[in-house]
Amino acid sequence: MKKFKVDWLILPLLGVMCVLLGWSFSSATWAHELPSPSKTWDKSKEYVLKPFEKRGEMDQGILRFTWYSLVLVAKGYAIALLVGTPLGFMLGLSRTFSKIFDPIIQVLRPVSPLAWLPLGLVLFISAGKQASELGALFTIGLCAMWPTVLNTAVGVRAVPQDFLNVAKVLKLSRTKTLFKILLPAALPYMFTGFRLSLGIAWLVIVAAEMLTGRPGVGGFLWQEYNSLIYEHIILCIITIGVVGFVLDRLMSVVEARFKTA
């Protein structure tokens, strides 16, 4: 119990204290425009203590902004998994398919979300008011799916040939081979891709909201940057980091459940 407290409570708190001390020192010495932790709290506490209050479209509690962002991330992430997982299986199962499309994937994969978003807005410009949301979903889905595609393909290729030989001997159908052999064997690789995709989806939403001006953590951050309210910028950065950490922990719990199932 004592070791647990040291590992999971005292040491993380020590790390937080070191960051706060470095932050305070920087704001008091060489970074005079950087607000101190106490000043940041004083300016931002209304958004934290009233997290779901709505005073205006871009003046809302920080958890309300976070909810807007998470809803969009969930939609884009679902698109990434629905497209990326089958694509990964096809890349892993078919050498011909891989030779045709793998070069295209390697070219598209490094492209920044900031480059994809304008294209997404152009693609859905006829949707009118929905163009920004659809463009953001397009960008999130496209940017987030690559880790799922690549890790799923690696997992399928890593399935031992003996497993596939057994399936042939037992005369399993393609559907049974997929669900009884390929999917369970590739699942650890797939979850690695799922976790990476979720992190990228959360990163992309910030850029998408900043460029489209949508209500959310990213949109609020961009508005406060234009207003030079640095305390709220720091609040958004902390929120983005904490939410990203929580999402990763939740995904690890889901992965553990699947492994023990």
DAPEVEN-V170187 format. One record per pair of residues at least 24 apart in sequence whose C-alpha atoms are under 10 Angstrom apart, sorted by the first residue. I is the first residue (numbers start at 1). J is the second residue. D is the distance in Angstrom with one decimal. If there is no record, write none. Layout:
{{I:J:D} {I:J:D}}
This chain:
{{33:230:8.3} {34:230:7.1} {34:231:8.3} {34:234:9.4} {35:229:9.5} {35:230:6.9} {35:231:6.2} {35:232:10.0} {35:234:8.8} {36:231:8.5} {37:231:8.7} {37:234:9.4} {38:231:9.9} {39:231:7.4} {40:229:9.8} {40:230:8.1} {40:231:4.6} {40:232:7.3} {40:233:9.3} {40:234:7.5} {40:235:7.6} {41:231:7.7} {41:232:9.2} {41:234:9.8} {41:235:8.5} {42:231:8.8} {43:229:9.1} {43:230:9.5} {43:231:6.4} {43:232:7.5} {43:235:9.6} {44:231:6.6} {44:232:6.1} {44:233:9.6} {44:234:9.2} {44:235:6.9} {44:236:9.9} {45:232:9.8} {45:235:9.4} {47:232:9.0} {47:235:9.0} {48:235:9.0} {57:214:9.1} {57:215:6.7} {57:216:9.6} {57:220:9.7} {58:213:9.2} {58:214:8.6} {58:215:6.0} {58:216:8.1} {58:217:9.7} {58:219:7.8} {58:220:6.3} {58:221:9.9} {58:223:7.9} {58:224:9.7} {59:215:9.0} {59:220:7.9} {59:223:9.9} {60:215:9.0} {60:216:9.2} {60:220:8.9} {62:216:8.5} {62:217:7.4} {62:220:9.0} {62:232:9.8} {62:235:8.5} {62:236:8.0} {62:239:7.9} {63:216:9.3} {63:217:8.8} {63:239:8.8} {64:215:9.3} {64:216:7.8} {64:217:8.9} {65:214:9.9} {65:215:6.4} {65:216:4.2} {65:217:5.2} {65:218:8.6} {65:219:8.7} {65:220:7.7} {65:236:9.7} {66:215:9.2} {66:216:5.9} {66:217:5.6} {66:218:9.0} {66:220:10.0} {66:236:9.4} {66:239:8.0} {66:240:8.4} {66:243:8.3} {67:215:9.9} {67:216:7.6} {67:217:8.8} {68:214:9.0} {68:215:6.9} {68:216:5.3} {68:217:8.0} {69:202:8.3} {69:205:6.7} {69:206:8.0} {69:208:9.9} {69:209:8.3} {69:214:9.1} {69:215:7.9} {69:216:5.1} {69:217:6.5} {69:218:7.9} {69:219:9.3} {70:201:9.7} {70:202:7.9} {70:205:8.6} {70:216:8.7} {70:217:9.5} {70:243:9.2} {71:216:9.9} {72:133:8.0} {72:134:9.7} {72:136:8.1} {72:137:7.0} {72:140:8.7} {72:201:9.4} {72:202:9.4} {72:205:7.5} {72:209:10.0} {72:216:9.4} {73:136:9.2} {73:137:7.8} {73:140:7.2} {73:141:8.8} {73:144:9.9} {73:198:8.4} {73:200:9.8} {73:201:6.0} {73:202:6.3} {73:203:9.4} {73:204:8.5} {73:205:6.5} {73:206:9.8} {74:137:9.5} {74:140:9.6} {74:141:9.8} {74:198:8.9} {74:201:8.5} {74:202:9.2} {75:137:7.0} {75:138:9.9} {75:140:8.7} {75:141:8.3} {75:201:9.8} {76:134:9.4} {76:136:8.0} {76:137:4.9} {76:138:7.1} {76:139:7.9} {76:140:5.1} {76:141:4.7} {76:142:8.4} {76:143:9.5} {76:144:8.1} {76:145:9.4} {76:198:9.6} {76:201:7.1} {76:202:9.6} {76:204:9.8} {76:205:9.0} {77:137:8.5} {77:140:6.9} {77:141:5.9} {77:142:9.3} {77:143:9.6} {77:144:6.8} {77:145:7.8} {77:194:9.1} {77:197:7.4} {77:198:6.5} {77:199:9.7} {77:200:9.2} {77:201:6.2} {77:202:8.9} {78:137:9.8} {78:140:9.8} {78:141:7.6} {78:144:9.8} {78:145:9.4} {78:198:9.6} {79:137:8.1} {79:138:8.5} {79:140:8.4} {79:141:5.3} {79:142:8.3} {79:144:9.0} {79:145:8.1} {80:137:9.5} {80:138:9.3} {80:139:9.9} {80:140:7.6} {80:141:4.4} {80:142:6.5} {80:143:8.0} {80:144:5.8} {80:145:4.3} {80:146:8.1} {80:147:9.6} {80:148:7.8} {80:149:9.0} {80:194:9.2} {80:197:7.7} {80:198:9.2} {80:201:8.8} {81:141:8.2} {81:144:8.5} {81:145:6.3} {81:146:9.5} {81:147:9.9} {81:148:6.9} {81:149:8.5} {81:190:10.0} {81:193:9.5} {81:194:7.5} {81:197:8.4} {81:198:9.6} {82:141:9.4} {82:145:8.8} {82:148:9.9} {83:141:8.4} {83:142:9.0} {83:145:7.3} {83:146:9.9} {83:148:9.2} {83:149:8.5} {84:141:8.9} {84:142:8.9} {84:144:8.8} {84:145:5.1} {84:146:6.8} {84:147:8.3} {84:148:5.6} {84:149:4.7} {84:150:8.5} {84:151:9.8} {84:152:8.4} {84:153:9.8} {84:193:9.6} {84:194:9.7} {84:197:9.7} {85:145:8.2} {85:146:9.6} {85:147:9.8} {85:148:6.2} {85:149:5.8} {85:150:9.1} {85:151:9.2} {85:152:6.5} {85:153:8.6} {85:190:8.0} {85:193:9.4} {85:194:9.3} {86:148:9.6} {86:149:7.9} {86:152:8.6} {86:153:9.4} {87:145:9.6} {87:146:9.7} {87:148:9.0} {87:149:6.1} {87:150:9.0} {87:152:8.5} {87:153:8.1} {88:145:9.6} {88:146:9.0} {88:147:9.4} {88:148:7.1} {88:149:4.2} {88:150:6.1} {88:151:7.4} {88:152:4.9} {88:153:4.5} {88:154:8.1} {88:155:8.9} {88:156:8.2} {88:190:9.1} {89:149:7.8} {89:150:9.3} {89:151:9.6} {89:152:6.2} {89:153:5.5} {89:154:9.0} {89:155:8.7} {89:156:6.5} {89:157:9.0} {89:178:9.6} {89:182:9.1} {89:183:9.3} {89:186:9.4} {90:149:9.4} {90:152:9.3} {90:153:7.5} {90:156:9.1} {91:149:8.1} {91:150:8.4} {91:152:8.6} {91:153:5.6} {91:154:8.8} {91:156:8.6} {91:157:8.9} {92:149:9.4} {92:150:8.8} {92:151:9.5} {92:152:7.4} {92:153:4.2} {92:154:6.5} {92:155:7.7} {92:156:5.2} {92:157:5.2} {92:158:8.8} {92:159:9.8} {93:153:7.8} {93:154:10.0} {93:156:6.8} {93:157:7.0} {93:182:9.8} {94:153:9.9} {94:157:9.7} {98:153:9.3} {102:150:9.4} {105:146:8.0} {105:149:9.2} {105:150:9.2} {106:146:9.3} {106:150:9.9} {108:142:9.3} {108:143:9.0} {108:146:9.1} {109:142:8.8} {109:143:7.2} {109:144:9.5} {109:145:9.2} {109:146:6.4} {109:147:9.1} {110:143:8.8} {110:146:9.4} {111:143:8.1} {112:139:9.5} {112:143:7.9} {112:204:9.1} {112:207:10.0} {113:139:6.3} {113:140:7.8} {113:142:8.7} {113:143:6.6} {113:144:9.6} {113:200:9.8} {113:203:9.2} {113:204:6.3} {113:205:9.2} {113:207:7.2} {113:208:7.7} {114:139:8.7} {114:204:8.6} {114:207:6.8} {114:208:7.6} {114:210:9.9} {114:211:8.2} {115:139:9.1} {116:140:9.2} {116:142:8.4} {116:143:8.3} {116:208:9.6} {117:204:9.6} {117:207:8.8} {117:208:6.8} {117:211:8.2} {117:212:8.9} {118:208:9.6} {118:211:8.9} {118:212:9.5} {121:212:9.2} {131:212:9.7} {132:208:8.7} {132:209:8.9} {132:211:9.4} {132:212:6.2} {132:213:8.9} {132:214:7.9} {133:208:9.1} {133:209:9.2} {133:212:8.6} {133:214:8.3} {135:208:8.4} {135:212:9.1} {136:204:8.5} {136:205:7.3} {136:207:9.2} {136:208:5.7} {136:209:7.8} {136:211:9.5} {136:212:8.3} {136:214:9.7} {137:201:9.7} {137:204:9.7} {137:205:8.7} {137:208:8.9} {139:201:9.0} {139:204:7.5} {139:205:8.6} {139:207:9.8} {139:208:7.7} {140:197:9.5} {140:198:9.8} {140:200:8.0} {140:201:5.5} {140:202:8.4} {140:203:8.9} {140:204:5.8} {140:205:6.7} {140:207:9.8} {140:208:8.2} {141:197:9.1} {141:200:9.7} {141:201:7.4} {141:204:9.3} {142:201:9.3} {143:197:8.2} {143:200:7.1} {143:201:7.3} {143:203:9.8} {143:204:7.5} {144:193:9.4} {144:194:8.9} {144:195:10.0} {144:196:7.9} {144:197:4.6} {144:198:6.9} {144:199:8.0} {144:200:5.3} {144:201:5.2} {144:202:8.9} {144:203:9.3} {144:204:8.1} {145:193:8.4} {145:194:8.4} {145:196:9.1} {145:197:6.0} {145:198:9.0} {145:200:8.8} {145:201:8.7} {146:193:8.1} {146:194:9.7} {146:196:9.1} {146:197:7.3} {146:200:9.6} {147:190:8.8} {147:191:9.9} {147:192:8.1} {147:193:4.7} {147:194:7.2} {147:195:8.6} {147:196:6.1} {147:197:5.7} {147:198:9.4} {147:200:8.9} {148:189:8.7} {148:190:6.3} {148:191:8.0} {148:192:7.8} {148:193:4.1} {148:194:5.6} {148:195:8.5} {148:196:7.6} {148:197:6.3} {148:198:9.5} {149:190:8.5} {149:193:7.4} {149:194:9.3} {149:197:9.5} {150:189:9.2} {150:190:8.8} {150:193:7.4} {151:186:8.7} {151:187:9.6} {151:188:9.2} {151:189:5.4} {151:190:5.6} {151:191:8.3} {151:192:6.9} {151:193:5.2} {151:194:8.6} {151:196:9.7} {152:183:9.4} {152:186:6.7} {152:187:7.9} {152:188:9.0} {152:189:6.0} {152:190:4.8} {152:191:8.5} {152:192:8.8} {152:193:7.0} {152:194:9.2} {153:186:8.5} {153:189:8.6} {153:190:8.5} {154:186:8.0} {154:189:7.1} {154:190:8.7} {155:182:8.5} {155:183:8.8} {155:184:9.8} {155:185:7.2} {155:186:4.3} {155:187:7.3} {155:188:7.6} {155:189:5.1} {155:190:6.8} {155:192:10.0} {155:193:10.0} {156:181:9.8} {156:182:6.4} {156:183:7.9} {156:184:9.8} {156:185:7.5} {156:186:5.4} {156:187:9.0} {156:189:8.6} {156:190:9.2} {157:182:9.3} {157:185:10.0} {157:186:8.4} {158:182:9.5} {158:185:8.2} {158:186:7.5} {158:189:9.3} {159:183:9.4} {159:184:9.5} {159:185:6.1} {159:186:6.9} {160:185:8.7} {184:258:9.6} {184:259:9.2} {187:255:9.1} {187:258:8.7} {187:259:8.5} {188:255:8.1} {188:256:9.9} {188:258:9.3} {188:259:8.0} {190:255:9.8} {191:251:8.4} {191:252:8.6} {191:254:9.1} {191:255:6.5} {191:256:9.9} {191:258:9.6} {192:251:9.7} {192:252:9.3} {192:255:8.9} {194:248:9.9} {194:251:8.2} {194:255:9.5} {195:247:8.7} {195:248:6.5} {195:249:9.4} {195:250:9.6} {195:251:6.4} {195:252:7.8} {195:255:9.2} {196:248:8.7} {196:251:10.0} {198:244:8.7} {198:247:7.7} {198:248:7.6} {198:251:8.5} {199:244:6.6} {199:245:8.9} {199:247:7.9} {199:248:7.2} {200:244:9.6} {201:244:9.8} {202:240:8.2} {202:241:9.8} {202:243:8.7} {202:244:6.8} {202:247:9.0} {203:240:8.5} {203:241:9.8} {203:244:8.4} {206:236:9.9} {206:240:8.4}}
